């Protein structure tokens, strides 16, 4: 299942992302970041994580098609 976290840079979001990446049943975790420099290295290197650049204040930068779940923090 494709799970998207928006925004992904918050401390709570990072904990959720790590928990999902540690769970073998979560197939794909997408983190939406306005500032891609805030993506932790361990997320960038994880095969089930994908970085998405976007801004929650600009809906045109977000595409949730095909998502099984969207988590907002």
PQR file of N, CA, C, O and H, with PARSE charges and radii, in Angstrom:
ATOM      1  N   UNK A   1       0.836  -1.171   0.000 -0.4000 1.5000
ATOM      2  CA  UNK A   1       0.000   0.000   0.000 -0.0000 2.0000
ATOM      3  C   UNK A   1       0.886   1.241   0.000  0.5500 1.7000
ATOM      4  O   UNK A   1       1.927   1.273   0.656 -0.5500 1.4000
ATOM      5  N   UNK A   2       0.468   2.248  -0.733 -0.4000 1.5000
ATOM      6  CA  UNK A   2       1.170   3.529  -0.789 -0.0000 2.0000
ATOM      7  C   UNK A   2       0.640   4.424   0.327  0.5500 1.7000
ATOM      8  O   UNK A   2      -0.551   4.729   0.375 -0.5500 1.4000
ATOM      9  H   UNK A   2      -0.378   2.222  -1.266  0.4000 1.0000
ATOM     10  N   UNK A   3       1.536   4.842   1.224 -0.4000 1.5000
ATOM     11  CA  UNK A   3       1.179   5.719   2.339 -0.0000 2.0000
ATOM     12  C   UNK A   3       1.932   7.032   2.162  0.5500 1.7000
ATOM     13  O   UNK A   3       3.143   7.034   1.945 -0.5500 1.4000
ATOM     14  H   UNK A   3       2.504   4.594   1.185  0.4000 1.0000
ATOM     15  N   UNK A   4       1.214   8.144   2.255 -0.4000 1.5000
ATOM     16  CA  UNK A   4       1.815   9.470   2.096 -0.0000 2.0000
ATOM     17  C   UNK A   4       1.691  10.241   3.402  0.5500 1.7000
ATOM     18  O   UNK A   4       0.628  10.255   4.023 -0.5500 1.4000
ATOM     19  H   UNK A   4       0.230   8.142   2.432  0.4000 1.0000
ATOM     20  N   UNK A   5       2.786  10.887   3.819 -0.4000 1.5000
ATOM     21  CA  UNK A   5       2.768  11.757   4.998 -0.0000 2.0000
ATOM     22  C   UNK A   5       2.968  13.193   4.569  0.5500 1.7000
ATOM     23  O   UNK A   5       3.894  13.511   3.822 -0.5500 1.4000
ATOM     24  H   UNK A   5       3.649  10.877   3.315  0.4000 1.0000
ATOM     25  N   UNK A   6       2.075  14.071   5.056 -0.4000 1.5000
ATOM     26  CA  UNK A   6       2.106  15.485   4.701 -0.0000 2.0000
ATOM     27  C   UNK A   6       1.931  16.316   5.957  0.5500 1.7000
ATOM     28  O   UNK A   6       0.963  16.072   6.676 -0.5500 1.4000
ATOM     29  H   UNK A   6       1.324  13.813   5.663  0.4000 1.0000
ATOM     30  N   UNK A   7       2.763  17.252   6.277 -0.4000 1.5000
ATOM     31  CA  UNK A   7       4.141  17.387   5.827 -0.0000 2.0000
ATOM     32  C   UNK A   7       5.014  16.348   6.523  0.5500 1.7000
ATOM     33  O   UNK A   7       4.697  15.901   7.626 -0.5500 1.4000
ATOM     34  H   UNK A   7       3.550  17.450   5.693  0.4000 1.0000
ATOM     35  N   UNK A   8       6.081  15.977   5.896 -0.4000 1.5000
ATOM     36  CA  UNK A   8       6.921  14.902   6.416 -0.0000 2.0000
ATOM     37  C   UNK A   8       8.072  15.383   7.284  0.5500 1.7000
ATOM     38  O   UNK A   8       8.739  14.568   7.921 -0.5500 1.4000
ATOM     39  H   UNK A   8       6.339  16.340   5.000  0.4000 1.0000
ATOM     40  N   UNK A   9       8.321  16.680   7.326 -0.4000 1.5000
ATOM     41  CA  UNK A   9       9.486  17.176   8.065 -0.0000 2.0000
ATOM     42  C   UNK A   9       9.251  17.320   9.565  0.5500 1.7000
ATOM     43  O   UNK A   9      10.209  17.436  10.329 -0.5500 1.4000
ATOM     44  H   UNK A   9       7.779  17.342   6.808  0.4000 1.0000
ATOM     45  N   UNK A  10       8.004  17.314   9.995 -0.4000 1.5000
ATOM     46  CA  UNK A  10       7.712  17.452  11.428 -0.0000 2.0000
ATOM     47  C   UNK A  10       8.259  16.254  12.204  0.5500 1.7000
ATOM     48  O   UNK A  10       8.346  15.147  11.671 -0.5500 1.4000
ATOM     49  H   UNK A  10       7.225  17.220   9.375  0.4000 1.0000
ATOM     50  N   UNK A  11       8.622  16.481  13.449 -0.4000 1.5000
ATOM     51  CA  UNK A  11       9.204  15.413  14.266 -0.0000 2.0000
ATOM     52  C   UNK A  11       8.242  14.231  14.390  0.5500 1.7000
ATOM     53  O   UNK A  11       8.664  13.077  14.306 -0.5500 1.4000
ATOM     54  H   UNK A  11       8.551  17.380  13.881  0.4000 1.0000
ATOM     55  N   UNK A  12       6.961  14.511  14.589 -0.4000 1.5000
ATOM     56  CA  UNK A  12       5.975  13.436  14.685 -0.0000 2.0000
ATOM     57  C   UNK A  12       5.899  12.661  13.376  0.5500 1.7000
ATOM     58  O   UNK A  12       5.817  11.432  13.388 -0.5500 1.4000
ATOM     59  H   UNK A  12       6.619  15.448  14.657  0.4000 1.0000
ATOM     60  N   UNK A  13       5.924  13.362  12.256 -0.4000 1.5000
ATOM     61  CA  UNK A  13       5.898  12.702  10.946 -0.0000 2.0000
ATOM     62  C   UNK A  13       7.098  11.791  10.767  0.5500 1.7000
ATOM     63  O   UNK A  13       6.969  10.684  10.243 -0.5500 1.4000
ATOM     64  H   UNK A  13       5.990  14.359  12.246  0.4000 1.0000
ATOM     65  N   UNK A  14       8.264  12.249  11.200 -0.4000 1.5000
ATOM     66  CA  UNK A  14       9.464  11.436  11.059 -0.0000 2.0000
ATOM     67  C   UNK A  14       9.360  10.156  11.872  0.5500 1.7000
ATOM     68  O   UNK A  14       9.834   9.106  11.437 -0.5500 1.4000
ATOM     69  H   UNK A  14       8.369  13.147  11.626  0.4000 1.0000
ATOM     70  N   UNK A  15       8.748  10.229  13.044 -0.4000 1.5000
ATOM     71  CA  UNK A  15       8.541   9.022  13.859 -0.0000 2.0000
ATOM     72  C   UNK A  15       7.590   8.063  13.159  0.5500 1.7000
ATOM     73  O   UNK A  15       7.813   6.852  13.160 -0.5500 1.4000
ATOM     74  H   UNK A  15       8.364  11.081  13.397  0.4000 1.0000
ATOM     75  N   UNK A  16       6.530   8.599  12.562 -0.4000 1.5000
ATOM     76  CA  UNK A  16       5.573   7.756  11.839 -0.0000 2.0000
ATOM     77  C   UNK A  16       6.243   7.119  10.629  0.5500 1.7000
ATOM     78  O   UNK A  16       6.062   5.927  10.378 -0.5500 1.4000
ATOM     79  H   UNK A  16       6.349   9.582  12.561  0.4000 1.0000
ATOM     80  N   UNK A  17       7.011   7.894   9.880 -0.4000 1.5000
ATOM     81  CA  UNK A  17       7.717   7.354   8.713 -0.0000 2.0000
ATOM     82  C   UNK A  17       8.643   6.227   9.132  0.5500 1.7000
ATOM     83  O   UNK A  17       8.654   5.169   8.502 -0.5500 1.4000
ATOM     84  H   UNK A  17       7.158   8.862  10.084  0.4000 1.0000
ATOM     85  N   UNK A  18       9.417   6.436  10.184 -0.4000 1.5000
ATOM     86  CA  UNK A  18      10.346   5.396  10.639 -0.0000 2.0000
ATOM     87  C   UNK A  18       9.590   4.135  11.043  0.5500 1.7000
ATOM     88  O   UNK A  18      10.024   3.027  10.729 -0.5500 1.4000
ATOM     89  H   UNK A  18       9.408   7.295  10.696  0.4000 1.0000
ATOM     90  N   UNK A  19       8.473   4.291  11.730 -0.4000 1.5000
ATOM     91  CA  UNK A  19       7.665   3.139  12.141 -0.0000 2.0000
ATOM     92  C   UNK A  19       7.150   2.381  10.923  0.5500 1.7000
ATOM     93  O   UNK A  19       7.179   1.150  10.898 -0.5500 1.4000
ATOM     94  H   UNK A  19       8.121   5.191  11.986  0.4000 1.0000
ATOM     95  N   UNK A  20       6.680   3.107   9.917 -0.4000 1.5000
ATOM     96  CA  UNK A  20       6.192   2.458   8.700 -0.0000 2.0000
ATOM     97  C   UNK A  20       7.317   1.752   7.950  0.5500 1.7000
ATOM     98  O   UNK A  20       7.125   0.652   7.431 -0.5500 1.4000
ATOM     99  H   UNK A  20       6.656   4.106   9.937  0.4000 1.0000
ATOM    100  N   UNK A  21       8.481   2.376   7.892 -0.4000 1.5000
ATOM    101  CA  UNK A  21       9.609   1.752   7.196 -0.0000 2.0000
ATOM    102  C   UNK A  21      10.096   0.505   7.922  0.5500 1.7000
ATOM    103  O   UNK A  21      10.604  -0.425   7.297 -0.5500 1.4000
ATOM    104  H   UNK A  21       8.637   3.269   8.313  0.4000 1.0000
ATOM    105  N   UNK A  22       9.940   0.488   9.243 -0.4000 1.5000
ATOM    106  CA  UNK A  22      10.331  -0.686  10.030 -0.0000 2.0000
ATOM    107  C   UNK A  22       9.329  -1.830   9.893  0.5500 1.7000
ATOM    108  O   UNK A  22       9.647  -2.975  10.211 -0.5500 1.4000
ATOM    109  H   UNK A  22       9.527   1.244   9.751  0.4000 1.0000
ATOM    110  N   UNK A  23       8.121  -1.523   9.422 -0.4000 1.5000
ATOM    111  CA  UNK A  23       7.059  -2.515   9.271 -0.0000 2.0000
ATOM    112  C   UNK A  23       7.126  -3.104   7.862  0.5500 1.7000
ATOM    113  O   UNK A  23       6.931  -2.390   6.879 -0.5500 1.4000
ATOM    114  H   UNK A  23       7.863  -0.592   9.164  0.4000 1.0000
ATOM    115  N   UNK A  24       7.396  -4.378   7.766 -0.4000 1.5000
ATOM    116  CA  UNK A  24       7.556  -5.031   6.466 -0.0000 2.0000
ATOM    117  C   UNK A  24       6.280  -5.007   5.629  0.5500 1.7000
ATOM    118  O   UNK A  24       6.351  -5.148   4.408 -0.5500 1.4000
ATOM    119  H   UNK A  24       7.554  -4.959   8.565  0.4000 1.0000
ATOM    120  N   UNK A  25       5.123  -4.833   6.250 -0.4000 1.5000
ATOM    121  CA  UNK A  25       3.873  -4.849   5.486 -0.0000 2.0000
ATOM    122  C   UNK A  25       3.585  -3.518   4.783  0.5500 1.7000
ATOM    123  O   UNK A  25       2.716  -3.464   3.913 -0.5500 1.4000
ATOM    124  H   UNK A  25       5.066  -4.718   7.242  0.4000 1.0000
ATOM    125  N   UNK A  26       4.288  -2.456   5.140 -0.4000 1.5000
ATOM    126  CA  UNK A  26       4.113  -1.159   4.477 -0.0000 2.0000
ATOM    127  C   UNK A  26       4.986  -1.141   3.231  0.5500 1.7000
ATOM    128  O   UNK A  26       6.210  -1.061   3.332 -0.5500 1.4000
ATOM    129  H   UNK A  26       4.994  -2.500   5.848  0.4000 1.0000
ATOM    130  N   UNK A  27       4.371  -1.214   2.066 -0.4000 1.5000
ATOM    131  CA  UNK A  27       5.153  -1.368   0.846 -0.0000 2.0000
ATOM    132  C   UNK A  27       5.844  -0.088   0.378  0.5500 1.7000
ATOM    133  O   UNK A  27       7.000  -0.136  -0.041 -0.5500 1.4000
ATOM    134  H   UNK A  27       3.377  -1.279   1.984  0.4000 1.0000
ATOM    135  N   UNK A  28       5.161   1.051   0.442 -0.4000 1.5000
ATOM    136  CA  UNK A  28       5.746   2.299  -0.043 -0.0000 2.0000
ATOM    137  C   UNK A  28       5.367   3.452   0.876  0.5500 1.7000
ATOM    138  O   UNK A  28       4.194   3.641   1.199 -0.5500 1.4000
ATOM    139  H   UNK A  28       4.221   1.091   0.783  0.4000 1.0000
ATOM    140  N   UNK A  29       6.358   4.214   1.292 -0.4000 1.5000
ATOM    141  CA  UNK A  29       6.121   5.375   2.141 -0.0000 2.0000
ATOM    142  C   UNK A  29       6.622   6.600   1.385  0.5500 1.7000
ATOM    143  O   UNK A  29       7.785   6.666   0.988 -0.5500 1.4000
ATOM    144  H   UNK A  29       7.311   4.061   1.029  0.4000 1.0000
ATOM    145  N   UNK A  30       5.733   7.565   1.193 -0.4000 1.5000
ATOM    146  CA  UNK A  30       6.058   8.792   0.486 -0.0000 2.0000
ATOM    147  C   UNK A  30       6.005   9.943   1.481  0.5500 1.7000
ATOM    148  O   UNK A  30       5.012  10.113   2.187 -0.5500 1.4000
ATOM    149  H   UNK A  30       4.788   7.512   1.516  0.4000 1.0000
ATOM    150  N   UNK A  31       7.069  10.729   1.537 -0.4000 1.5000
ATOM    151  CA  UNK A  31       7.122  11.885   2.420 -0.0000 2.0000
ATOM    152  C   UNK A  31       7.107  13.157   1.604  0.5500 1.7000
ATOM    153  O   UNK A  31       7.934  13.332   0.709 -0.5500 1.4000
ATOM    154  H   UNK A  31       7.876  10.591   0.963  0.4000 1.0000
ATOM    155  N   UNK A  32       6.173  14.051   1.903 -0.4000 1.5000
ATOM    156  CA  UNK A  32       6.069  15.324   1.192 -0.0000 2.0000
ATOM    157  C   UNK A  32       6.832  16.384   1.979  0.5500 1.7000
ATOM    158  O   UNK A  32       6.508  16.686   3.128 -0.5500 1.4000
ATOM    159  H   UNK A  32       5.501  13.908   2.630  0.4000 1.0000
ATOM    160  N   UNK A  33       7.853  16.941   1.332 -0.4000 1.5000
ATOM    161  CA  UNK A  33       8.720  17.951   1.946 -0.0000 2.0000
ATOM    162  C   UNK A  33       8.712  19.213   1.100  0.5500 1.7000
ATOM    163  O   UNK A  33       8.852  19.150  -0.121 -0.5500 1.4000
ATOM    164  H   UNK A  33       8.117  16.697   0.399  0.4000 1.0000
ATOM    165  N   UNK A  34       8.549  20.354   1.748 -0.4000 1.5000
ATOM    166  CA  UNK A  34       8.716  21.633   1.057 -0.0000 2.0000
ATOM    167  C   UNK A  34      10.205  21.882   0.843  0.5500 1.7000
ATOM    168  O   UNK A  34      10.623  22.340  -0.220 -0.5500 1.4000
ATOM    169  H   UNK A  34       8.435  20.404   2.740  0.4000 1.0000
ATOM    170  N   UNK A  35      11.003  21.574   1.871 -0.4000 1.5000
ATOM    171  CA  UNK A  35      12.451  21.756   1.824 -0.0000 2.0000
ATOM    172  C   UNK A  35      13.098  20.373   1.810  0.5500 1.7000
ATOM    173  O   UNK A  35      13.159  19.710   2.846 -0.5500 1.4000
ATOM    174  H   UNK A  35      10.664  21.202   2.735  0.4000 1.0000
ATOM    175  N   UNK A  36      13.578  19.935   0.659 -0.4000 1.5000
ATOM    176  CA  UNK A  36      14.130  18.582   0.540 -0.0000 2.0000
ATOM    177  C   UNK A  36      15.424  18.410   1.331  0.5500 1.7000
ATOM    178  O   UNK A  36      15.880  17.284   1.527 -0.5500 1.4000
ATOM    179  H   UNK A  36      13.529  20.474  -0.182  0.4000 1.0000
ATOM    180  N   UNK A  37      16.011  19.495   1.781 -0.4000 1.5000
ATOM    181  CA  UNK A  37      17.202  19.421   2.618 -0.0000 2.0000
ATOM    182  C   UNK A  37      16.917  18.878   4.007  0.5500 1.7000
ATOM    183  O   UNK A  37      17.844  18.540   4.743 -0.5500 1.4000
ATOM    184  H   UNK A  37      15.640  20.410   1.622  0.4000 1.0000
ATOM    185  N   UNK A  38      15.643  18.791   4.374 -0.4000 1.5000
ATOM    186  CA  UNK A  38      15.264  18.295   5.697 -0.0000 2.0000
ATOM    187  C   UNK A  38      15.027  16.785   5.732  0.5500 1.7000
ATOM    188  O   UNK A  38      14.680  16.239   6.779 -0.5500 1.4000
ATOM    189  H   UNK A  38      14.890  19.065   3.776  0.4000 1.0000
ATOM    190  N   UNK A  39      15.209  16.113   4.609 -0.4000 1.5000
ATOM    191  CA  UNK A  39      14.980  14.666   4.573 -0.0000 2.0000
ATOM    192  C   UNK A  39      16.145  13.953   5.256  0.5500 1.7000
ATOM    193  O   UNK A  39      17.291  14.113   4.837 -0.5500 1.4000
ATOM    194  H   UNK A  39      15.491  16.556   3.759  0.4000 1.0000
ATOM    195  N   UNK A  40      15.872  13.167   6.302 -0.4000 1.5000
ATOM    196  CA  UNK A  40      16.951  12.434   6.972 -0.0000 2.0000
ATOM    197  C   UNK A  40      17.622  11.432   6.022  0.5500 1.7000
ATOM    198  O   UNK A  40      16.958  10.815   5.189 -0.5500 1.4000
ATOM    199  H   UNK A  40      14.941  13.037   6.642  0.4000 1.0000
ATOM    200  N   UNK A  41      18.917  11.283   6.157 -0.4000 1.5000
ATOM    201  CA  UNK A  41      19.685  10.393   5.277 -0.0000 2.0000
ATOM    202  C   UNK A  41      19.181   8.957   5.330  0.5500 1.7000
ATOM    203  O   UNK A  41      19.157   8.273   4.307 -0.5500 1.4000
ATOM    204  H   UNK A  41      19.456  11.785   6.833  0.4000 1.0000
ATOM    205  N   UNK A  42      18.777   8.492   6.516 -0.4000 1.5000
ATOM    206  CA  UNK A  42      18.318   7.103   6.607 -0.0000 2.0000
ATOM    207  C   UNK A  42      17.016   6.889   5.838  0.5500 1.7000
ATOM    208  O   UNK A  42      16.731   5.763   5.429 -0.5500 1.4000
ATOM    209  H   UNK A  42      18.796   9.049   7.347  0.4000 1.0000
ATOM    210  N   UNK A  43      16.219   7.938   5.630 -0.4000 1.5000
ATOM    211  CA  UNK A  43      15.023   7.813   4.794 -0.0000 2.0000
ATOM    212  C   UNK A  43      15.425   7.773   3.321  0.5500 1.7000
ATOM    213  O   UNK A  43      14.945   6.930   2.563 -0.5500 1.4000
ATOM    214  H   UNK A  43      16.451   8.852   5.962  0.4000 1.0000
ATOM    215  N   UNK A  44      16.308   8.689   2.923 -0.4000 1.5000
ATOM    216  CA  UNK A  44      16.738   8.762   1.519 -0.0000 2.0000
ATOM    217  C   UNK A  44      17.292   7.433   1.024  0.5500 1.7000
ATOM    218  O   UNK A  44      17.101   7.066  -0.135 -0.5500 1.4000
ATOM    219  H   UNK A  44      16.698   9.373   3.539  0.4000 1.0000
ATOM    220  N   UNK A  45      17.972   6.721   1.902 -0.4000 1.5000
ATOM    221  CA  UNK A  45      18.628   5.474   1.514 -0.0000 2.0000
ATOM    222  C   UNK A  45      17.747   4.244   1.668  0.5500 1.7000
ATOM    223  O   UNK A  45      18.177   3.139   1.335 -0.5500 1.4000
ATOM    224  H   UNK A  45      18.127   7.019   2.844  0.4000 1.0000
ATOM    225  N   UNK A  46      16.532   4.405   2.163 -0.4000 1.5000
ATOM    226  CA  UNK A  46      15.654   3.254   2.382 -0.0000 2.0000
ATOM    227  C   UNK A  46      14.926   2.916   1.074  0.5500 1.7000
ATOM    228  O   UNK A  46      14.387   3.808   0.420 -0.5500 1.4000
ATOM    229  H   UNK A  46      16.183   5.302   2.434  0.4000 1.0000
ATOM    230  N   UNK A  47      14.909   1.642   0.695 -0.4000 1.5000
ATOM    231  CA  UNK A  47      14.287   1.260  -0.586 -0.0000 2.0000
ATOM    232  C   UNK A  47      12.772   1.470  -0.637  0.5500 1.7000
ATOM    233  O   UNK A  47      12.206   1.545  -1.728 -0.5500 1.4000
ATOM    234  H   UNK A  47      15.348   0.917   1.227  0.4000 1.0000
ATOM    235  N   UNK A  48      12.104   1.566   0.512 -0.4000 1.5000
ATOM    236  CA  UNK A  48      10.647   1.741   0.522 -0.0000 2.0000
ATOM    237  C   UNK A  48      10.217   3.187   0.741  0.5500 1.7000
ATOM    238  O   UNK A  48       9.032   3.465   0.924 -0.5500 1.4000
ATOM    239  H   UNK A  48      12.564   1.506   1.398  0.4000 1.0000
ATOM    240  N   UNK A  49      11.184   4.110   0.724 -0.4000 1.5000
ATOM    241  CA  UNK A  49      10.863   5.521   0.934 -0.0000 2.0000
ATOM    242  C   UNK A  49      11.041   6.300  -0.352  0.5500 1.7000
ATOM    243  O   UNK A  49      12.000   6.092  -1.097 -0.5500 1.4000
ATOM    244  H   UNK A  49      12.146   3.884   0.575  0.4000 1.0000
ATOM    245  N   UNK A  50      10.100   7.201  -0.602 -0.4000 1.5000
ATOM    246  CA  UNK A  50      10.234   8.084  -1.753 -0.0000 2.0000
ATOM    247  C   UNK A  50       9.955   9.517  -1.322  0.5500 1.7000
ATOM    248  O   UNK A  50       8.944   9.802  -0.681 -0.5500 1.4000
ATOM    249  H   UNK A  50       9.322   7.369   0.003  0.4000 1.0000
ATOM    250  N   UNK A  51      10.853  10.400  -1.681 -0.4000 1.5000
ATOM    251  CA  UNK A  51      10.735  11.826  -1.402 -0.0000 2.0000
ATOM    252  C   UNK A  51       9.843  12.475  -2.453  0.5500 1.7000
ATOM    253  O   UNK A  51       9.982  12.218  -3.649 -0.5500 1.4000
ATOM    254  H   UNK A  51      11.674  10.168  -2.202  0.4000 1.0000
ATOM    255  N   UNK A  52       8.930  13.316  -1.992 -0.4000 1.5000
ATOM    256  CA  UNK A  52       8.081  14.097  -2.884 -0.0000 2.0000
ATOM    257  C   UNK A  52       8.219  15.549  -2.469  0.5500 1.7000
ATOM    258  O   UNK A  52       7.993  15.892  -1.308 -0.5500 1.4000
ATOM    259  H   UNK A  52       8.818  13.525  -1.020  0.4000 1.0000
ATOM    260  N   UNK A  53       8.590  16.411  -3.419 -0.4000 1.5000
ATOM    261  CA  UNK A  53       8.681  17.829  -3.091 -0.0000 2.0000
ATOM    262  C   UNK A  53       7.319  18.462  -3.329  0.5500 1.7000
ATOM    263  O   UNK A  53       6.742  18.337  -4.410 -0.5500 1.4000
ATOM    264  H   UNK A  53       8.773  16.133  -4.362  0.4000 1.0000
ATOM    265  N   UNK A  54       6.812  19.144  -2.308 -0.4000 1.5000
ATOM    266  CA  UNK A  54       5.509  19.787  -2.410 -0.0000 2.0000
ATOM    267  C   UNK A  54       5.300  20.718  -1.241  0.5500 1.7000
ATOM    268  O   UNK A  54       6.095  20.759  -0.302 -0.5500 1.4000
ATOM    269  H   UNK A  54       7.280  19.245  -1.430  0.4000 1.0000
ATOM    270  N   UNK A  55       4.221  21.462  -1.313 -0.4000 1.5000
ATOM    271  CA  UNK A  55       3.914  22.444  -0.276 -0.0000 2.0000
ATOM    272  C   UNK A  55       2.429  22.346   0.040  0.5500 1.7000
ATOM    273  O   UNK A  55       1.591  22.513  -0.846 -0.5500 1.4000
ATOM    274  H   UNK A  55       3.575  21.429  -2.075  0.4000 1.0000
ATOM    275  N   UNK A  56       2.102  22.076   1.301 -0.4000 1.5000
ATOM    276  CA  UNK A  56       0.697  21.921   1.684 -0.0000 2.0000
ATOM    277  C   UNK A  56      -0.108  23.205   1.475  0.5500 1.7000
ATOM    278  O   UNK A  56      -1.333  23.148   1.367 -0.5500 1.4000
ATOM    279  H   UNK A  56       2.783  21.941   2.021  0.4000 1.0000
ATOM    280  N   UNK A  57       0.548  24.344   1.419 -0.4000 1.5000
ATOM    281  CA  UNK A  57      -0.173  25.598   1.191 -0.0000 2.0000
ATOM    282  C   UNK A  57      -0.457  25.834  -0.294  0.5500 1.7000
ATOM    283  O   UNK A  57      -1.158  26.782  -0.649 -0.5500 1.4000
ATOM    284  H   UNK A  57       1.543  24.391   1.508  0.4000 1.0000
ATOM    285  N   UNK A  58       0.086  24.973  -1.162 -0.4000 1.5000
ATOM    286  CA  UNK A  58      -0.148  25.063  -2.606 -0.0000 2.0000
ATOM    287  C   UNK A  58      -0.595  23.695  -3.100  0.5500 1.7000
ATOM    288  O   UNK A  58       0.230  22.844  -3.433 -0.5500 1.4000
ATOM    289  H   UNK A  58       0.655  24.203  -0.874  0.4000 1.0000
ATOM    290  N   UNK A  59      -1.897  23.493  -3.145 -0.4000 1.5000
ATOM    291  CA  UNK A  59      -2.459  22.198  -3.518 -0.0000 2.0000
ATOM    292  C   UNK A  59      -2.030  21.698  -4.886  0.5500 1.7000
ATOM    293  O   UNK A  59      -2.066  20.493  -5.133 -0.5500 1.4000
ATOM    294  H   UNK A  59      -2.567  24.184  -2.875  0.4000 1.0000
ATOM    295  N   UNK A  60      -1.626  22.594  -5.784 -0.4000 1.5000
ATOM    296  CA  UNK A  60      -1.214  22.160  -7.120 -0.0000 2.0000
ATOM    297  C   UNK A  60       0.092  21.367  -7.089  0.5500 1.7000
ATOM    298  O   UNK A  60       0.438  20.715  -8.074 -0.5500 1.4000
ATOM    299  H   UNK A  60      -1.597  23.573  -5.583  0.4000 1.0000
ATOM    300  N   UNK A  61       0.824  21.415  -5.971 -0.4000 1.5000
ATOM    301  CA  UNK A  61       2.086  20.666  -5.869 -0.0000 2.0000
ATOM    302  C   UNK A  61       1.868  19.267  -5.307  0.5500 1.7000
ATOM    303  O   UNK A  61       2.820  18.497  -5.184 -0.5500 1.4000
ATOM    304  H   UNK A  61       0.543  21.945  -5.171  0.4000 1.0000
ATOM    305  N   UNK A  62       0.612  18.923  -4.959 -0.4000 1.5000
ATOM    306  CA  UNK A  62       0.324  17.646  -4.309 -0.0000 2.0000
ATOM    307  C   UNK A  62      -0.500  16.748  -5.219  0.5500 1.7000
ATOM    308  O   UNK A  62      -1.448  17.204  -5.858 -0.5500 1.4000
ATOM    309  H   UNK A  62      -0.162  19.548  -5.058  0.4000 1.0000
ATOM    310  N   UNK A  63      -0.138  15.471  -5.275 -0.4000 1.5000
ATOM    311  CA  UNK A  63      -0.887  14.485  -6.055 -0.0000 2.0000
ATOM    312  C   UNK A  63      -0.993  13.219  -5.221  0.5500 1.7000
ATOM    313  O   UNK A  63       0.003  12.532  -4.989 -0.5500 1.4000
ATOM    314  H   UNK A  63       0.633  15.101  -4.755  0.4000 1.0000
ATOM    315  N   UNK A  64      -2.192  12.917  -4.775 -0.4000 1.5000
ATOM    316  CA  UNK A  64      -2.404  11.752  -3.925 -0.0000 2.0000
ATOM    317  C   UNK A  64      -3.020  10.580  -4.687  0.5500 1.7000
ATOM    318  O   UNK A  64      -3.513   9.636  -4.069 -0.5500 1.4000
ATOM    319  H   UNK A  64      -3.001  13.474  -4.963  0.4000 1.0000
ATOM    320  N   UNK A  65      -2.999  10.626  -6.000 -0.4000 1.5000
ATOM    321  CA  UNK A  65      -3.595   9.533  -6.770 -0.0000 2.0000
ATOM    322  C   UNK A  65      -2.849   8.230  -6.499  0.5500 1.7000
ATOM    323  O   UNK A  65      -1.620   8.202  -6.436 -0.5500 1.4000
ATOM    324  H   UNK A  65      -2.599  11.392  -6.502  0.4000 1.0000
ATOM    325  N   UNK A  66      -3.607   7.166  -6.343 -0.4000 1.5000
ATOM    326  CA  UNK A  66      -3.025   5.853  -6.089 -0.0000 2.0000
ATOM    327  C   UNK A  66      -2.635   5.595  -4.647  0.5500 1.7000
ATOM    328  O   UNK A  66      -2.055   4.554  -4.339 -0.5500 1.4000
ATOM    329  H   UNK A  66      -4.605   7.189  -6.394  0.4000 1.0000
ATOM    330  N   UNK A  67      -2.945   6.526  -3.760 -0.4000 1.5000
ATOM    331  CA  UNK A  67      -2.589   6.367  -2.347 -0.0000 2.0000
ATOM    332  C   UNK A  67      -3.603   5.488  -1.626  0.5500 1.7000
ATOM    333  O   UNK A  67      -4.810   5.601  -1.841 -0.5500 1.4000
ATOM    334  H   UNK A  67      -3.417   7.372  -4.010  0.4000 1.0000
ATOM    335  N   UNK A  68      -3.095   4.619  -0.776 -0.4000 1.5000
ATOM    336  CA  UNK A  68      -3.961   3.834   0.087 -0.0000 2.0000
ATOM    337  C   UNK A  68      -4.303   4.590   1.348  0.5500 1.7000
ATOM    338  O   UNK A  68      -5.343   4.352   1.962 -0.5500 1.4000
ATOM    339  H   UNK A  68      -2.115   4.527  -0.601  0.4000 1.0000
ATOM    340  N   UNK A  69      -3.410   5.522   1.745 -0.4000 1.5000
ATOM    341  CA  UNK A  69      -3.631   6.323   2.947 -0.0000 2.0000
ATOM    342  C   UNK A  69      -2.834   7.612   2.843  0.5500 1.7000
ATOM    343  O   UNK A  69      -1.723   7.634   2.314 -0.5500 1.4000
ATOM    344  H   UNK A  69      -2.565   5.715   1.246  0.4000 1.0000
ATOM    345  N   UNK A  70      -3.422   8.687   3.356 -0.4000 1.5000
ATOM    346  CA  UNK A  70      -2.736   9.971   3.475 -0.0000 2.0000
ATOM    347  C   UNK A  70      -2.803  10.354   4.945  0.5500 1.7000
ATOM    348  O   UNK A  70      -3.885  10.434   5.527 -0.5500 1.4000
ATOM    349  H   UNK A  70      -4.325   8.669   3.786  0.4000 1.0000
ATOM    350  N   UNK A  71      -1.641  10.590   5.540 -0.4000 1.5000
ATOM    351  CA  UNK A  71      -1.561  10.964   6.947 -0.0000 2.0000
ATOM    352  C   UNK A  71      -1.083  12.409   7.018  0.5500 1.7000
ATOM    353  O   UNK A  71      -0.021  12.748   6.496 -0.5500 1.4000
ATOM    354  H   UNK A  71      -0.762  10.525   5.068  0.4000 1.0000
ATOM    355  N   UNK A  72      -1.876  13.255   7.670 -0.4000 1.5000
ATOM    356  CA  UNK A  72      -1.470  14.648   7.867 -0.0000 2.0000
ATOM    357  C   UNK A  72      -1.164  14.862   9.340  0.5500 1.7000
ATOM    358  O   UNK A  72      -1.882  14.388  10.221 -0.5500 1.4000
ATOM    359  H   UNK A  72      -2.738  12.979   8.094  0.4000 1.0000
ATOM    360  N   UNK A  73      -0.096  15.578   9.580 -0.4000 1.5000
ATOM    361  CA  UNK A  73       0.335  15.822  10.959 -0.0000 2.0000
ATOM    362  C   UNK A  73       0.380  17.311  11.191  0.5500 1.7000
ATOM    363  O   UNK A  73       0.718  17.755  12.289 -0.5500 1.4000
ATOM    364  H   UNK A  73       0.487  15.964   8.864  0.4000 1.0000
TER
END
